[in-house]
Amino acid sequence: HDKRNPVECSLCSSNSTARIENINKNLEKALLHVSKSKEDATNQFDSVNKKLLNMKVEADVRFATEFTMLIIIIAQVIPLLWEAKVAVISLALSYWSKRMYQMRTYFLPAETNSTATTTDVPVTEIAAEKEERKQVVDNRGMKFNFLQGAGISFKGVYDVLEENQKERFQLFRNEFKLKLDKCNQLNRNEPFEMPDNFNMLRYLQADKYDVKLATDRLVSTVCWRQANAIDKLPDHPPPEIATYRMYRSCVVIGRNKDHQPIHVERIGKFFGSPDVPKALSIAQWLRCYSYEMAELFKQFRQASIDSGTVIHKRVYIGDLKGVRFSAIKKLNFMTTLKNEVEVHFPEIAGPIILINAPSFLARIWSMVSKALDPAVVEKIKIFPGIPTEFFIERFGREQIPIEYGGTNPIEF
């Protein structure tokens, strides 16, 4: 060992190299240990995760099974649920099967899951099932209580009423039940549909919160619907409906900004044909008109569901092209339709727009409108031609039929 020159001392240099090699070996051992510890930790985490997943699945299976058994036991034990036993058991089994389907995804790889959802049920069957559900909803819209099951709360409608309106509504409900109980025209051996709160409020509003008028009208409507089997119309359309639509050409082309259906009718075609009163009997005209009004409420139901609010008014566009002054002879016929049918479908009139109006009608309207309520006059617009710009501003070009200056290809 050269103490005088340690930098060039061969012994010191040899010892330093040995120490460095020893440190590198220890470092490699430490890194290997860390890597192995990380791998062990990962394996332990996966093992714990699998155990937790298995515990969750077991808990879900146990809960679903216990829930199902509990519902079945309740249905068996409680006599009051005897009639509903099948429905309750079906609910429990449906819940159980849904939970089983959800838990199945815990065991299936992602690629297997995606294949199962597309091959378990044919696409055509899924489409058919959706169309069947849609048809059921549509038919419910043609019933008297057209908002039943639509998911709209009456409380929200009731809460915005004024206090005196709420009081009259409660009085109206009581008066209606009393008068219906005393009604001799109602056959209580035959089924009939009682109006729900939405319908009762609509009838009360139609008669300006006059309890007596609304009570008389609603009792009359319940009896009329039973006597004419109106609630059976969705399943049994009138056989003359095709002939009826040859003369009353009308279609719903869309909705306005308030979600109200826009109903267009060629009134001129109806009034201009001399064969209208002879095409069908009065009874057939009334039956078909009742069916058409029921179909309109199907549109109201769907609009209410889509908007989340109660919709029971429409925008009416009447095309008067072809109307002559001689059409006044058909007023008695139209009055019969109105008195026999429309009286039982109140509070549906929204904005009324008459286009292609003849000059004599404009003159008559200018005189009549002066004696009407300004609010009523505001709802009615009469144009001598086709007000394309007015339509586009109010409803949008995409909803207006092509023949009226829009881009909607609908034909009627």
Phi, psi and chi 1 to 4 in degrees:
 res  aa     phi    psi   chi1   chi2   chi3   chi4
   1 HIS       -  125.5  177.9   59.1      -      -
   2 ASP   -98.3   98.6 -172.8   -3.8      -      -
   3 LYS   -68.4  -28.3  -64.6 -179.3  179.0  179.2
   4 ARG   -74.6  -22.7  -67.5  170.4  -60.5  177.1
   5 ASN  -140.4   72.6 -168.6    8.2      -      -
   6 PRO   -68.4  -22.4   22.7  -31.5      -      -
   7 VAL   -66.4  -39.0  175.6      -      -      -
   8 GLU   -99.2   12.3  -64.8 -178.3    4.5      -
   9 CYS   -73.3  123.4  176.0      -      -      -
  10 SER   -66.8  -31.6   59.0      -      -      -
  11 LEU   -69.6  -44.3 -177.3   58.4      -      -
  12 CYS   -62.5  -41.7  -69.6      -      -      -
  13 SER   -63.2  -39.7  176.4      -      -      -
  14 SER   -66.1  -42.4  176.6      -      -      -
  15 ASN   -64.6  -39.5  -69.8  -20.5      -      -
  16 SER   -64.0  -42.7  -62.7      -      -      -
  17 THR   -63.1  -40.7  -58.7      -      -      -
  18 ALA   -63.9  -41.7      -      -      -      -
  19 ARG   -64.6  -40.2  -75.9 -162.5  -62.0  -88.4
  20 ILE   -63.2  -42.9  -69.2  173.4      -      -
  21 GLU   -64.0  -39.4  -70.9  178.0   -5.7      -
  22 ASN   -64.1  -40.3 -173.0   38.7      -      -
  23 ILE   -64.4  -41.6  -70.0  172.1      -      -
  24 ASN   -63.2  -39.4  -73.8  -24.3      -      -
  25 LYS   -64.4  -44.5  -71.6  180.0 -179.9  179.1
  26 ASN   -63.0  -38.4  -68.8  -24.7      -      -
  27 LEU   -64.4  -42.5 -177.9   60.2      -      -
  28 GLU   -62.2  -40.6  -71.4  176.7   -1.4      -
  29 LYS   -63.1  -41.1  -70.4 -179.4 -179.4  179.6
  30 ALA   -64.9  -43.2      -      -      -      -
  31 LEU   -63.7  -40.5  -68.7  175.1      -      -
  32 LEU   -63.3  -40.3 -178.1   61.7      -      -
  33 HIS   -65.0  -42.6  177.9   72.2      -      -
  34 VAL   -62.3  -44.1  169.1      -      -      -
  35 SER   -61.3  -43.3  177.0      -      -      -
  36 LYS   -66.5  -39.4 -173.3  176.2 -179.7 -178.7
  37 SER   -63.8  -39.5  -61.1      -      -      -
  38 LYS   -64.0  -42.8 -178.3  179.1  179.0 -178.6
  39 GLU   -63.7  -42.6 -176.5  177.8   -4.3      -
  40 ASP   -63.1  -41.0  -67.9  -20.1      -      -
  41 ALA   -63.9  -40.8      -      -      -      -
  42 THR   -62.7  -44.7  -58.6      -      -      -
  43 ASN   -61.9  -41.4  -67.5  -23.4      -      -
  44 GLN   -64.8  -40.5  -69.7  178.3    4.7      -
  45 PHE   -62.8  -45.3  177.4   82.9      -      -
  46 ASP   -60.7  -40.5  -68.6  -19.4      -      -
  47 SER   -64.4  -43.6  176.5      -      -      -
  48 VAL   -65.6  -40.4  171.2      -      -      -
  49 ASN   -62.2  -42.2 -167.8   32.3      -      -
  50 LYS   -64.0  -40.8  -71.0  179.8 -179.6  177.9
  51 LYS   -62.7  -42.9  -71.4 -179.5  179.9  179.2
  52 LEU   -63.1  -40.5  -69.4  174.4      -      -
  53 LEU   -64.2  -42.9 -173.9   60.2      -      -
  54 ASN   -63.7  -39.0  -69.6  -24.6      -      -
  55 MET   -65.2  -39.0  -69.5  172.0   62.6      -
  56 LYS   -65.2  -44.4  176.1  176.5  174.6   56.2
  57 VAL   -61.7  -46.0  171.7      -      -      -
  58 GLU   -61.6  -39.8  -68.3  174.4    0.3      -
  59 ALA   -65.3  -41.0      -      -      -      -
  60 ASP   -65.5  -41.9  -75.5  -18.3      -      -
  61 VAL   -63.0  -44.9  171.8      -      -      -
  62 ARG   -64.0  -43.0 -174.7  166.8   59.7 -107.0
  63 PHE   -65.3  -44.8  176.5   79.1      -      -
  64 ALA   -62.6  -41.2      -      -      -      -
  65 THR   -67.1  -45.2  -55.8      -      -      -
  66 GLU   -64.4  -39.3  -68.5  174.1   -4.8      -
  67 PHE   -62.4  -44.0  177.2   81.5      -      -
  68 THR   -61.7  -46.8  -57.5      -      -      -
  69 MET   -63.5  -38.7  -65.6  -57.0  -60.3      -
  70 LEU   -62.1  -45.9  177.4   61.6      -      -
  71 ILE   -62.9  -42.1  -65.4  -61.6      -      -
  72 ILE   -64.0  -41.7  -66.7  174.9      -      -
  73 ILE   -63.9  -42.8  -69.0  171.7      -      -
  74 ILE   -60.3  -44.6  -68.5  174.4      -      -
  75 ALA   -63.8  -31.0      -      -      -      -
  76 GLN   -79.5  -35.3  -67.8  -74.6   -8.7      -
  77 VAL   -85.5  -45.1  172.5      -      -      -
  78 ILE   -81.7  118.0  -58.2  179.3      -      -
  79 PRO   -62.8  -30.7  -19.7   31.1      -      -
  80 LEU   -64.7  -23.3  -65.5  177.1      -      -
  81 LEU   -95.6   11.8  -66.8  179.1      -      -
  82 TRP   -60.3  -46.2  177.7 -101.4      -      -
  83 GLU   -68.1  -27.9  -66.1 -179.6   -3.1      -
  84 ALA   -95.6   11.7      -      -      -      -
  85 LYS   -60.0  -45.4 -179.3  172.0   66.0  175.1
  86 VAL   -62.9  -42.7  175.4      -      -      -
  87 ALA   -65.3  -39.5      -      -      -      -
  88 VAL   -67.0  -43.9  174.2      -      -      -
  89 ILE   -63.5  -39.3  -67.6  176.1      -      -
  90 SER   -62.5  -39.4  -60.6      -      -      -
  91 LEU   -61.5  -43.6  173.5   64.5      -      -
  92 ALA   -65.2  -44.8      -      -      -      -
  93 LEU   -65.8  -36.1  -66.3  177.7      -      -
  94 SER   -63.7  -43.2  173.2      -      -      -
  95 TYR   -62.1  -43.8  173.4   82.6      -      -
  96 TRP   -62.3  -44.6 -172.7   84.9      -      -
  97 SER   -66.3  -35.9   61.1      -      -      -
  98 LYS   -64.3  -41.9 -179.6 -179.7  179.2 -178.8
  99 ARG   -65.9  -37.5  -65.5  -64.6  -63.9  168.5
 100 MET   -64.2  -38.5  -69.7  -60.5  101.1      -
 101 TYR   -66.4  -40.0  177.9   81.2      -      -
 102 GLN   -64.7  -40.6  -68.0  175.0  -14.1      -
 103 MET   -72.8  -21.3  -73.8 -176.9  -75.6      -
 104 ARG   -62.7  -29.5 -173.8 -178.7   68.7  171.0
 105 THR   -68.5  -17.8   59.2      -      -      -
 106 TYR   -68.3  -27.6  -65.9  147.3      -      -
 107 PHE  -102.1  -16.8  -57.8  100.5      -      -
 108 LEU   -96.2  138.2  -64.5  177.6      -      -
 109 PRO   -63.4  161.9  -17.9   28.9      -      -
 110 ALA   -61.1  -41.8      -      -      -      -
 111 GLU   -67.3  -32.9   59.8  -88.9   18.7      -
 112 THR   -70.0  -37.3  -52.8      -      -      -
 113 ASN   -59.2  -48.3 -113.5    3.3      -      -
 114 SER   -65.1  -34.3   60.1      -      -      -
 115 THR   -69.9  -38.4  -55.0      -      -      -
 116 ALA   -63.6  -38.5      -      -      -      -
 117 THR   -70.5  -20.8   56.4      -      -      -
 118 THR  -100.1  -16.1   55.4      -      -      -
 119 THR  -110.3  -14.6   57.8      -      -      -
 120 ASP   -63.2  -43.6  -75.6   -9.0      -      -
 121 VAL  -126.0  128.7 -177.6      -      -      -
 122 PRO   -59.7  148.0  -21.2   30.4      -      -
 123 VAL   -61.3  -37.6  174.8      -      -      -
 124 THR   -63.1  -36.8   54.3      -      -      -
 125 GLU   -68.5  -38.9  -67.4 -175.2   14.9      -
 126 ILE   -63.0  -44.6  -65.1  174.9      -      -
 127 ALA   -63.2  -40.6      -      -      -      -
 128 ALA   -64.2  -39.2      -      -      -      -
 129 GLU   -65.4  -41.7 -177.1  179.9   -5.2      -
 130 LYS   -63.5  -41.6  -71.6 -177.5  178.2  178.7
 131 GLU   -65.6  -36.9 -174.8   61.9   29.5      -
 132 GLU   -65.0  -42.6 -177.7  179.4   -5.4      -
 133 ARG   -63.1  -39.3  -69.4 -160.5  -59.0  -92.5
 134 LYS   -63.1  -40.2 -179.6 -179.3  177.5 -178.0
 135 GLN   -64.3  -38.3 -173.6   64.7   31.5      -
 136 VAL   -62.2  -43.9  170.9      -      -      -
 137 VAL   -63.2  -42.5  171.4      -      -      -
 138 ASP   -61.1  -45.3  -74.6  -11.5      -      -
 139 ASN   -65.0  -34.6  -75.0  -14.3      -      -
 140 ARG   -64.0  -30.8  -71.7  171.6   66.7 -179.1
 141 GLY   -67.9  -20.7      -      -      -      -
 142 MET   -88.9   -4.4  -65.3  179.5   69.7      -
 143 LYS   -77.6  169.1  -60.3  -69.8 -174.1  179.5
 144 PHE   -59.6  -53.9 -170.6   24.1      -      -
 145 ASN   -85.4   76.9  -63.0  -36.3      -      -
 146 PHE   -69.6  -14.3   67.6  101.7      -      -
 147 LEU  -100.6    5.5  -70.5  178.2      -      -
 148 GLN   -65.0  127.3 -172.7  174.0   14.7      -
 149 GLY    76.7   10.6      -      -      -      -
 150 ALA   -84.4   -5.3      -      -      -      -
 151 GLY    78.8   20.8      -      -      -      -
 152 ILE  -107.5  128.3  -60.3  175.8      -      -
 153 SER   -84.2  132.8  171.1      -      -      -
 154 PHE   -73.2  -24.1  179.3   75.0      -      -
 155 LYS   -58.8  -40.4 -175.7  177.8 -177.3  -59.1
 156 GLY   -63.7  -34.0      -      -      -      -
 157 VAL   -73.7  -41.1  178.5      -      -      -
 158 TYR   -69.6  -36.8 -178.5   80.0      -      -
 159 ASP   -64.9  -26.9  -72.6  -15.8      -      -
 160 VAL   -84.8   -5.2  -61.5      -      -      -
 161 LEU   -72.1  154.1  -61.9  177.7      -      -
 162 GLU   -75.0  162.3  -62.1  176.3    1.6      -
 163 GLU   -62.0  -41.1  -72.2  -57.7  -40.5      -
 164 ASN   -68.3  -30.4   63.4  -33.6      -      -
 165 GLN   -69.8  -37.8  -66.6  173.8  -20.1      -
 166 LYS   -64.5  -40.9  -67.4  179.1 -179.9  179.0
 167 GLU   -64.1  -41.6  -68.2  175.2    1.5      -
 168 ARG   -69.4  -31.7  -59.1 -165.0   74.2   78.5
 169 PHE   -66.0  -44.3  176.9   73.5      -      -
 170 GLN   -64.1  -40.0  -63.1  -60.1  -27.8      -
 171 LEU   -64.0  -41.0  177.6   61.1      -      -
 172 PHE   -62.8  -40.9  170.4   53.8      -      -
 173 ARG   -60.8  -44.4  -70.2 -177.2   59.9 -176.1
 174 ASN   -67.3  -44.2  -64.0  -27.1      -      -
 175 GLU   -64.0  -38.9  -69.2  -65.9  -35.2      -
 176 PHE   -63.1  -45.6  166.5   73.9      -      -
 177 LYS   -63.3  -40.1  -67.4  177.7 -178.5  177.8
 178 LEU   -64.8  -44.3  -69.0  174.4      -      -
 179 LYS   -71.1  -36.0 -176.1  158.3 -172.8  173.5
 180 LEU   -66.3  -36.8 -170.9   66.4      -      -
 181 ASP   -63.3  -29.8  -70.2  -20.3      -      -
 182 LYS   -92.5   -4.4  -61.9  177.0 -178.3  178.5
 183 CYS   -71.7  126.8 -179.3      -      -      -
 184 ASN   -89.9  -14.0  -63.0  -34.8      -      -
 185 GLN   -78.3  -18.8  -60.9  178.3    8.0      -
 186 LEU   -84.7  126.5 -168.1   64.7      -      -
 187 ASN   -89.4  105.8 -175.0   -5.0      -      -
 188 ARG   -79.3   -3.4  -72.6  167.6  176.4   77.6
 189 ASN   -87.4   -9.2  -64.6  -36.0      -      -
 190 GLU  -112.0  149.6  -65.9  -67.4  -27.4      -
 191 PRO   -68.3  146.7   23.5  -32.9      -      -
 192 PHE  -151.3  155.5   64.0   92.9      -      -
 193 GLU  -103.6  124.3 -170.0  170.5    4.4      -
 194 MET   -78.4  140.0  -72.1  -72.3  -70.8      -
 195 PRO   -70.0  142.9   25.9  -33.7      -      -
 196 ASP   -87.1 -177.4   59.0    8.6      -      -
 197 ASN   -63.5  -36.6  -73.5  -31.1      -      -
 198 PHE   -60.5  -46.2  -68.3  107.1      -      -
 199 ASN   -66.1  -41.4  -95.3  -34.1      -      -
 200 MET   -63.1  -40.9  -62.1 -167.9   75.3      -
 201 LEU   -67.2  -37.2 -179.1   58.6      -      -
 202 ARG   -62.7  -43.0 -177.5  165.4   59.9   90.7
 203 TYR   -67.2  -38.7  -86.5   70.9      -      -
 204 LEU   -66.0  -40.5 -174.6   60.5      -      -
 205 GLN   -68.7  -33.8  -69.9  174.2  -23.9      -
 206 ALA   -63.0  -31.8      -      -      -      -
 207 ASP  -102.8   27.6  -72.6  -48.3      -      -
 208 LYS    55.4   39.4  -49.9  -59.7 -178.5 -174.2
 209 TYR    62.1   25.1  -71.3   88.9      -      -
 210 ASP   -84.1  107.5 -171.8  -44.0      -      -
 211 VAL   -62.2  -42.1  173.4      -      -      -
 212 LYS   -65.5  -48.0 -175.0 -179.8 -175.4  -53.3
 213 LEU   -61.6  -44.8  -69.1  178.9      -      -
 214 ALA   -64.8  -38.9      -      -      -      -
 215 THR   -63.8  -46.7  -58.8      -      -      -
 216 ASP   -61.1  -43.2  -66.7  -18.7      -      -
 217 ARG   -65.8  -45.2 -171.7 -154.3  -70.2 -105.3
 218 LEU   -68.7  -40.5 -172.5   51.1      -      -
 219 VAL   -62.2  -41.7  170.5      -      -      -
 220 SER   -62.2  -39.1  174.1      -      -      -
 221 THR   -65.6  -44.2  -64.7      -      -      -
 222 VAL   -59.3  -44.0  172.5      -      -      -
 223 CYS   -67.1  -41.6  -63.8      -      -      -
 224 TRP   -63.9  -42.8  174.0   80.0      -      -
 225 ARG   -64.2  -38.6  -66.4 -175.7   71.4   92.8
 226 GLN   -69.5  -45.4 -175.8 -165.7   55.8      -
 227 ALA   -63.7  -32.5      -      -      -      -
 228 ASN  -103.1    7.4  -66.5  -82.2      -      -
 229 ALA    51.4   45.9      -      -      -      -
 230 ILE   -64.4  -35.7  -59.1  -59.6      -      -
 231 ASP   -72.0   -8.9  -71.5  -34.2      -      -
 232 LYS   -93.5   -7.5  -65.1 -178.9 -179.2  179.2
 233 LEU   -59.1  -39.4  -76.5  177.3      -      -
 234 PRO   -56.6  -35.7  -25.4   34.9      -      -
 235 ASP   -92.3  -15.2  -59.3  -38.5      -      -
 236 HIS  -136.9   76.2  -55.5  -76.8      -      -
 237 PRO   -62.6  149.2  -19.6   31.2      -      -
 238 PRO   -60.2  136.0  -20.1   31.0      -      -
 239 PRO   -65.6  -17.9   19.0  -29.1      -      -
 240 GLU   -92.6    9.8  -52.3   85.2    9.3      -
 241 ILE   -63.3  -32.2 -167.9   64.5      -      -
 242 ALA   -66.0  -42.8      -      -      -      -
 243 THR   -64.2  -41.3  -56.0      -      -      -
 244 TYR   -57.8  -43.5  171.7   87.8      -      -
 245 ARG   -76.1  -14.6  -75.2  173.6  174.4  162.3
 246 MET   -66.0  -32.2  -73.5  176.9   57.9      -
 247 TYR   -98.4  -33.3  -65.5   95.8      -      -
 248 ARG  -108.5   86.9  -65.5 -152.1   68.3  172.6
 249 SER   -88.1  109.4 -179.3      -      -      -
 250 CYS  -145.5  155.8   50.9      -      -      -
 251 VAL  -158.0  151.8   67.5      -      -      -
 252 VAL   -92.7  119.9  174.9      -      -      -
 253 ILE   -98.8  -10.9   62.5  172.0      -      -
 254 GLY   160.9 -153.2      -      -      -      -
 255 ARG  -138.0  153.5  -60.7  173.1 -172.4  163.8
 256 ASN   -86.8 -174.5   66.6   -3.1      -      -
 257 LYS   -67.4  -18.7   61.3 -178.6 -179.6 -179.3
 258 ASP   -93.5   13.0  -63.9  -35.3      -      -
 259 HIS    70.1   13.8  -51.1  -73.7      -      -
 260 GLN   -82.0  134.0  -63.0  170.7  -19.4      -
 261 PRO   -60.8  142.2  -20.9   32.1      -      -
 262 ILE  -101.0  113.5  -54.4  172.2      -      -
 263 HIS  -107.5  120.6 -162.2 -176.0      -      -
 264 VAL  -111.6  133.0 -178.1      -      -      -
 265 GLU  -135.7  140.2  179.8  178.4    5.1      -
 266 ARG   -87.6   83.9  -61.6 -168.4 -168.3  -82.5
 267 ILE   -65.4  -35.7  -53.1  177.3      -      -
 268 GLY   -60.0  -37.2      -      -      -      -
 269 LYS   -65.8  -38.1 -178.7  178.9  179.3 -179.7
 270 PHE   -69.8  -48.9  178.8   75.6      -      -
 271 PHE   -74.0  -27.9  -83.6   98.1      -      -
 272 GLY   -80.0  -14.0      -      -      -      -
 273 SER   -88.8  126.4  174.7      -      -      -
 274 PRO   -74.1  -11.9   26.8  -33.7      -      -
 275 ASP   -91.2   -1.2  -60.2  -33.2      -      -
 276 VAL   -56.1  -53.7  166.9      -      -      -
 277 PRO   -64.9  -24.9  -19.8   33.1      -      -
 278 LYS   -92.5  -14.6  -57.3  176.0 -177.2  178.4
 279 ALA   -63.1  -37.9      -      -      -      -
 280 LEU  -138.1  159.6  -61.4  171.3      -      -
 281 SER   -73.6  162.9   66.8      -      -      -
 282 ILE   -57.9  -41.8  -69.7  -64.5      -      -
 283 ALA   -61.3  -39.6      -      -      -      -
 284 GLN   -69.9  -40.2  -70.4  171.8  -27.0      -
 285 TRP   -59.6  -44.7  -83.8  110.1      -      -
 286 LEU   -64.6  -40.8  -66.5  175.0      -      -
 287 ARG   -64.1  -46.0 -174.6   75.7  173.4  165.9
 288 CYS   -67.8  -37.9  -68.9      -      -      -
 289 TYR   -66.0  -38.2 -169.9   37.4      -      -
 290 SER   -62.5  -40.3  -59.7      -      -      -
 291 TYR   -64.2  -41.3  179.5   79.6      -      -
 292 GLU   -64.9  -39.6 -178.0 -178.9   76.8      -
 293 MET   -65.9  -37.8  -65.4  -60.3  -69.3      -
 294 ALA   -65.0  -37.8      -      -      -      -
 295 GLU   -64.7  -33.0  -82.3 -163.3  -43.3      -
 296 LEU   -62.6  -36.9  179.5   61.0      -      -
 297 PHE   -69.9  -21.6  -84.4   75.2      -      -
 298 LYS   -63.9  -39.1 -176.9  168.0   61.5  176.0
 299 GLN   -66.3  -39.0  -63.5  -72.4  -21.7      -
 300 PHE   -62.5  -41.5  -70.2  154.7      -      -
 301 ARG   -62.1  -47.9  174.6 -175.6  174.8   85.9
 302 GLN   -65.5  -38.4 -167.5   57.4   50.7      -
 303 ALA   -65.0  -36.8      -      -      -      -
 304 SER   -66.7  -41.7  -60.3      -      -      -
 305 ILE   -64.0  -44.7  -67.4  174.2      -      -
 306 ASP   -67.5  -36.2  -66.1  -17.0      -      -
 307 SER   -92.7  -18.4   63.9      -      -      -
 308 GLY    76.0   11.5      -      -      -      -
 309 THR  -130.1  164.1   58.5      -      -      -
 310 VAL   -77.6  121.1  178.1      -      -      -
 311 ILE  -119.0  119.0  -55.2  -64.5      -      -
 312 HIS  -141.3   22.0   56.9   75.3      -      -
 313 LYS  -127.3  152.4  -68.2 -172.4  177.6 -177.0
 314 ARG  -123.8  160.7   65.7  173.8  172.7  177.4
 315 VAL   -95.4  124.7  177.5      -      -      -
 316 TYR  -109.9  122.2 -178.7   82.1      -      -
 317 ILE  -113.5  114.6  -60.1  176.1      -      -
 318 GLY  -106.9  120.2      -      -      -      -
 319 ASP   -89.7  110.9 -170.4  -15.2      -      -
 320 LEU   -92.2   11.8  -61.4  174.1      -      -
 321 LYS   -58.9  126.6 -175.7  177.6 -179.0 -179.3
 322 GLY    97.9   -5.2      -      -      -      -
 323 VAL   -75.3  133.2  171.3      -      -      -
 324 ARG  -116.6  166.1  -60.0  -70.3 -177.6  -91.8
 325 PHE   -62.4  -26.0 -170.0   80.9      -      -
 326 SER   -65.6  -14.7   58.5      -      -      -
 327 ALA   -65.7  -12.0      -      -      -      -
 328 ILE   -63.4  -19.0 -162.7  171.3      -      -
 329 LYS   -65.7  -23.4  -62.0  177.3 -178.4  178.5
 330 LYS   -89.5    3.9  -65.2 -170.9  177.5   70.5
 331 LEU   -63.5  -37.6  -72.4 -179.4      -      -
 332 ASN   -61.7  -39.5  -70.3  -24.2      -      -
 333 PHE   -63.8  -44.8  176.6   71.6      -      -
 334 MET   -67.3  -35.3  -69.6  -60.7  -62.5      -
 335 THR   -62.9  -38.4  -58.3      -      -      -
 336 THR   -61.7  -45.1  -58.8      -      -      -
 337 LEU   -60.8  -42.2  -67.5 -179.2      -      -
 338 LYS   -66.4  -46.7 -177.9  177.8 -175.0  -59.7
 339 ASN   -70.5  -30.5  -67.7  -19.3      -      -
 340 GLU   -89.1  -25.0  -66.9  -67.8  -29.5      -
 341 VAL  -121.2  -56.1  177.5      -      -      -
 342 GLU   -61.6  -28.1  -73.1 -173.0   13.5      -
 343 VAL   -62.0  -23.1   67.0      -      -      -
 344 HIS   -95.3    4.0  -58.9  -61.8      -      -
 345 PHE  -129.2   65.2  -64.0   90.3      -      -
 346 PRO   -78.4  167.8   32.2  -35.8      -      -
 347 GLU    57.9   42.9 -161.3   67.6    0.5      -
 348 ILE  -114.9   -6.8   66.3  170.4      -      -
 349 ALA   -81.4  118.6      -      -      -      -
 350 GLY  -104.8 -142.4      -      -      -      -
 351 PRO   -61.0  139.5  -23.3   33.5      -      -
 352 ILE  -118.2  123.6  -60.8  173.8      -      -
 353 ILE  -124.8  118.7  -55.6  168.7      -      -
 354 LEU  -108.3  124.4  -58.0  179.1      -      -
 355 ILE  -117.9  164.0   63.5  174.9      -      -
 356 ASN    53.8   38.6  -70.7  -38.1      -      -
 357 ALA   -74.8  135.4      -      -      -      -
 358 PRO   -68.9  159.9   23.6  -32.0      -      -
 359 SER   -63.8  -34.5   57.4      -      -      -
 360 PHE   -66.1  -33.0   73.0   85.5      -      -
 361 LEU   -68.6  -39.3 -178.0   60.9      -      -
 362 ALA   -62.1  -39.1      -      -      -      -
 363 ARG   -67.6  -42.2  -70.8 -165.3  -63.8  -90.2
 364 ILE   -63.1  -43.0  -66.6  174.0      -      -
 365 TRP   -65.1  -37.1  173.4 -112.1      -      -
 366 SER   -62.3  -30.2   65.1      -      -      -
 367 MET   -83.5  -43.2  -67.3 -176.3  -66.5      -
 368 VAL   -68.7  -39.2  172.8      -      -      -
 369 SER   -61.7  -25.1   60.3      -      -      -
 370 LYS   -67.2  -23.7  -63.6  177.2 -178.5  178.5
 371 ALA   -96.5   -0.6      -      -      -      -
 372 LEU   -96.7  163.4  -63.7  177.5      -      -
 373 ASP   -63.0  132.2 -171.9  -36.3      -      -
 374 PRO   -54.8  -33.0  -25.2   33.4      -      -
 375 ALA   -65.1  -35.7      -      -      -      -
 376 VAL   -70.5  -42.9  174.9      -      -      -
 377 VAL   -61.6  -37.1  176.1      -      -      -
 378 GLU   -64.3  -29.8 -179.3   61.9   25.2      -
 379 LYS   -77.5  -17.5  -70.1  173.6   58.2  176.1
 380 ILE  -109.7  127.0  -58.7  175.1      -      -
 381 LYS  -123.3  133.1  -56.6  -69.0 -177.1 -176.0
 382 ILE  -123.4  126.7  -60.6  179.8      -      -
 383 PHE  -124.7  138.2  -61.6   92.5      -      -
 384 PRO   -72.1  -21.5   25.0  -33.2      -      -
 385 GLY  -128.5 -144.1      -      -      -      -
 386 ILE  -106.0  111.5  -61.2  175.8      -      -
 387 PRO   -82.9   74.7   32.0  -33.7      -      -
 388 THR   -59.2  -46.5  -59.1      -      -      -
 389 GLU   -63.5  -38.5  -64.1  -59.8  -37.0      -
 390 PHE   -62.6  -43.8  174.6   83.7      -      -
 391 PHE   -61.9  -46.9  -78.6  160.2      -      -
 392 ILE   -63.5  -41.1  -66.1  174.3      -      -
 393 GLU   -66.1  -39.2 -179.2 -177.2   -8.3      -
 394 ARG   -80.3  -41.3  -75.7  -71.9 -173.2   92.2
 395 PHE  -120.8  -16.0  -48.4  124.4      -      -
 396 GLY    94.7  141.5      -      -      -      -
 397 ARG   -61.8  -32.9 -171.9 -178.3  -62.5  -87.3
 398 GLU   -69.4  -17.4   67.6  -79.4   -1.4      -
 399 GLN   -96.8  -14.9  -61.6 -159.8   83.7      -
 400 ILE   -84.7  132.2  -54.6  -56.2      -      -
 401 PRO   -57.6  152.3  -25.1   34.1      -      -
 402 ILE   -57.9  -40.0  -66.5  175.7      -      -
 403 GLU   -67.1  -16.1   65.0  177.6  -70.4      -
 404 TYR  -102.4   10.6  -66.1  156.4      -      -
 405 GLY    99.1    5.4      -      -      -      -
 406 GLY  -100.7 -162.0      -      -      -      -
 407 THR  -119.1    6.4   58.3      -      -      -
 408 ASN   -75.7  118.5 -170.9  -12.9      -      -
 409 PRO   -81.1    9.6   31.0  -34.9      -      -
 410 ILE   -60.6  142.3 -167.8  168.4      -      -
 411 GLU  -120.6  145.1  -63.9 -179.9   -0.4      -
 412 PHE  -157.2      -   65.1  105.2      -      -
